[in-house]
Amino acid sequence: MKQFLLLSLVLSSFIVQALPGDYLAQQPTKDDFALVGKSTQATIQLDDRDHKGLKRAVQSLQQDIQKVSGKSLSISPKTDAKQLLIIGSLGNSATLDQLIAAGKLDVSSIQGRWEAYLIQVIDQPMPGVDQALVIAGSDKRGAIFGVYDLAETIGVSPWNWWADVPVKKQPELYIKAGTRLTDAPKVKYRGIFLNDEHPALTNWTSEKFGGYNSQFYQHVFELLLRLKSNFLWPAMWNNAFADDDPQNAILADEMGIVMSNSHHEPMMRADKEWNRYGKGPWEYSSNRDNIYKFWQEGAKRHKDLESLFTLGMRGQEDEPMSEGENIGLLEQIVADQRQILTETFKDKPVTEVPQVWALYKEVQGFYERGMRVPDDVTLLWADDNYGNIRRLPTAEERGRAGGAGVYYHFDYVGSPRSYRWINTVPMAKIWEQMNLAWQFQADRIWIVNVGDLKPMEFPTDFFLRMAWNPAAFTADNLEQFAVSWAMQQFSEQYAATVAELIQGYTTHNGRRKPEAVEPHTYSILHYQEAERVSQELAALVKKSDQLYRQLPMEQRDAYIQLVSHPLKASQAVYELNRAVAMNKLHGEQGRVTTTYWAEQVRYWFKQDAELTALYHSLGNGRWNHMMSQPHIGFTYWRNPPANLMPVVSVAEPMPVADMGVAPEGSAFSWPISEYKGQPLALDTFYPHGQKQRAIEVFNKGSLPFEFSAKASTDWIQLSQTKGQIEVAQTIQVKIDWSKVKTGLNVGEVHVQGTGWGGAKIKVSALKPETEPTSGFVEADGYIALDAASATVQGNSKQSWWQLIPGHGRGVASMAAMTELDYQTKDIRKAPYLEYPLYFHSTGEFTLHSVIAPTLDLVPGRGLRFALALNNDVPQIIDSLADKSPAVWDNAVLDGVRVIKTTIKVNTPGEHKLRIYLVDPALVLQKLIIDTGGLKPSYLGPEQSQRIVKKLSKT
Ligand code: REL
């Protein structure tokens, strides 16, 4: 976190290329173009002939300029002003033609390209005009994107309407003289899928717009265009885009959005339309004629509207086709669908009608078993619904005319657990996966399931901007993007903190989605894990609240939506679960604090409801319903119908004093331990391990009592030896290592209070024979390493280990990357990560390699790495050796896969652990070597202590 902040501060004035350019003059000179000058203002010139969608965008720009500067620029087809903002698409603007003919404008950089635009300042463009700013698009959307580029540049965030981000007001707006920039997208279709939309989005749309009609969709389309995207799968749970409001499809086309339907809705017809109009069963083998006609109508309806036809067929409501529907039949279905398209599009060959085959869920299996579609159809590979791409094109597939795309998820309804409530996907995870898509040339379609859209502003923005130009995003500039993004939404001085907070809460949610966090997820017994996470979140919330108080009033609503709500709501769900776990433990131990934890559960449950209510009250209910997705009380994959307050126990304390004693790391406490025959002990102390361990002395009754604690030997140090207990107190136990002999030392702490005899807690301290000289030191029964602590050896242009900051459960991960299709031949020559270790013990130990839940997305390759101790022959590990559903379930819930292997340490002392690169896409997060004392926990222990060898002076 600290590293992140530092980097952010250093770069806070740096704008990532992916955000609009810096052609707005902050200190204008007389040569700059005055869009809005002191006493002048430009006229927007737009040809009457130009696209209606462009006109709409220009009108939005006009309003944006007004919001920013207070001045309303007029829009005119004429060129009779001194200062002109000339906007047009090539071939539809006489003014652009004139400038090109006069040699004033060179459009060769955009001509003939898909969605390209050029923004240029021209002096004396034509007689009578002093200066012009030209926005020329190679086509309709190119021009629209140019217009919205200018809107962003003058200070209007794409989230102005959708997240109440205020515009950055400036009375005068100048564009730098000499500005000339060209841009065009790298991924052809870039879009979102509105899905799983009930209750939140559906209730909101019906309250605000009366349903999923064109008044609603107009805002979705505009958002997409402002984010320079062009593609939509509409909401479909109980909706049919083109049928609910016939204007929907017409408006999409007019504004410039290419419509399609989700993977189980072929031929531009919604699933729900079949319920409304279909005759007979949705079974092609038995009801071909009716389904054929149904599809014919879809093709006809969308013939003149820009569309991407989904081919194939699945069962209704996202189910596989019924048994008996086989590859042969599916090939027939695609052939029939092509036939329909051929008949409908008489004016062009069917190969020029954009079509996609979504290889989602079971459909990928059809492909793997040999089913093929015509070459011009785009193959849409999907993730596993949890953000891990299942497959990317092979070299042969990359040669297909239709190319490939990727369908990704930020939201999902299904097993092992739905996640529909809040943003849970860290930016670095999206980058890591979509960068692979880009490397493997899956660049025709990038579509992401954004659920209700609203809580996914940041990842959606990131995904779509990355789709525009994936090459501009590298592991090294991701954090800069977050800062630049934050700068666009809020004042510059808050940007670094905003980026840090977003990174903070998404790292937390990436560790485990709130819906899947359970009371027992994070350990309340070991490594202070649950408490540590609690402190991390509390620190973020504190920072967030401080920032909130400093923020100008007008930025606060946006801040709640984009930063503080998701952070605090994630904290509430986490703390609720921690409190349930504490309530259970304290209940079992009979503590008076049981009731305190029950109240904590109620507090966080109420807090969650209040956070939702606050969100819904913003702007007089502007976002009412938007956070109404139930998210507490899951018992299986499906969400509960409403948030469910967990069952808690309440203690009725005895009217006397009664002592209990619990050592850290143990669910047992005194005196229960006596009856269970479980002697109490603290985990063994090591010189380089945990510094202190706690003994809790607690009350089970309502009257106070005196206690005393005595160590049996002078090397055991206690933070206190007596006191009065009303509720509970903690005695911290430390070791005075100067008084400890080499080998195992055993003593005890005797705690006396009420009750007979008192509690005796065994304390052991193990002083190894040798003093560690260098490396991460074995202590407490393990060595834990953060992947990013490696020394990287042997990186080459063909294959390399890449540090990805902000990735994974900690601060960074190490990813195996290679040139496309590169195969590691000689593992000994492959790049490797090296970790210096220091062992006190010898033997066969289990190494836990914690990796991202990436899949073997390159056919024929696994997801392998190799490991070796020192110069041993590297041992190849197939991280996907176990492909059972249960293993996958755990991996996606845990956000990591843990691969266990055995390593043999023959001698104590210094060793080197090496992790060799074998297959690309493997991402290493952490390594833990269990030397016999590793305790169960979710994240594993924090990194072990490292001794750095002092260089001897020469
Ligand atoms: O994430 C998906 O693509 C599917 O789950 C959806 O298409 C599907 O509509 C699901 O929400 C319906 O139950």
Residues whose N, C-alpha, C, O or C-beta is under 5 A from the ligand:
A	BS01	REL	N195 D196 S262 E317 D318 D411 V413
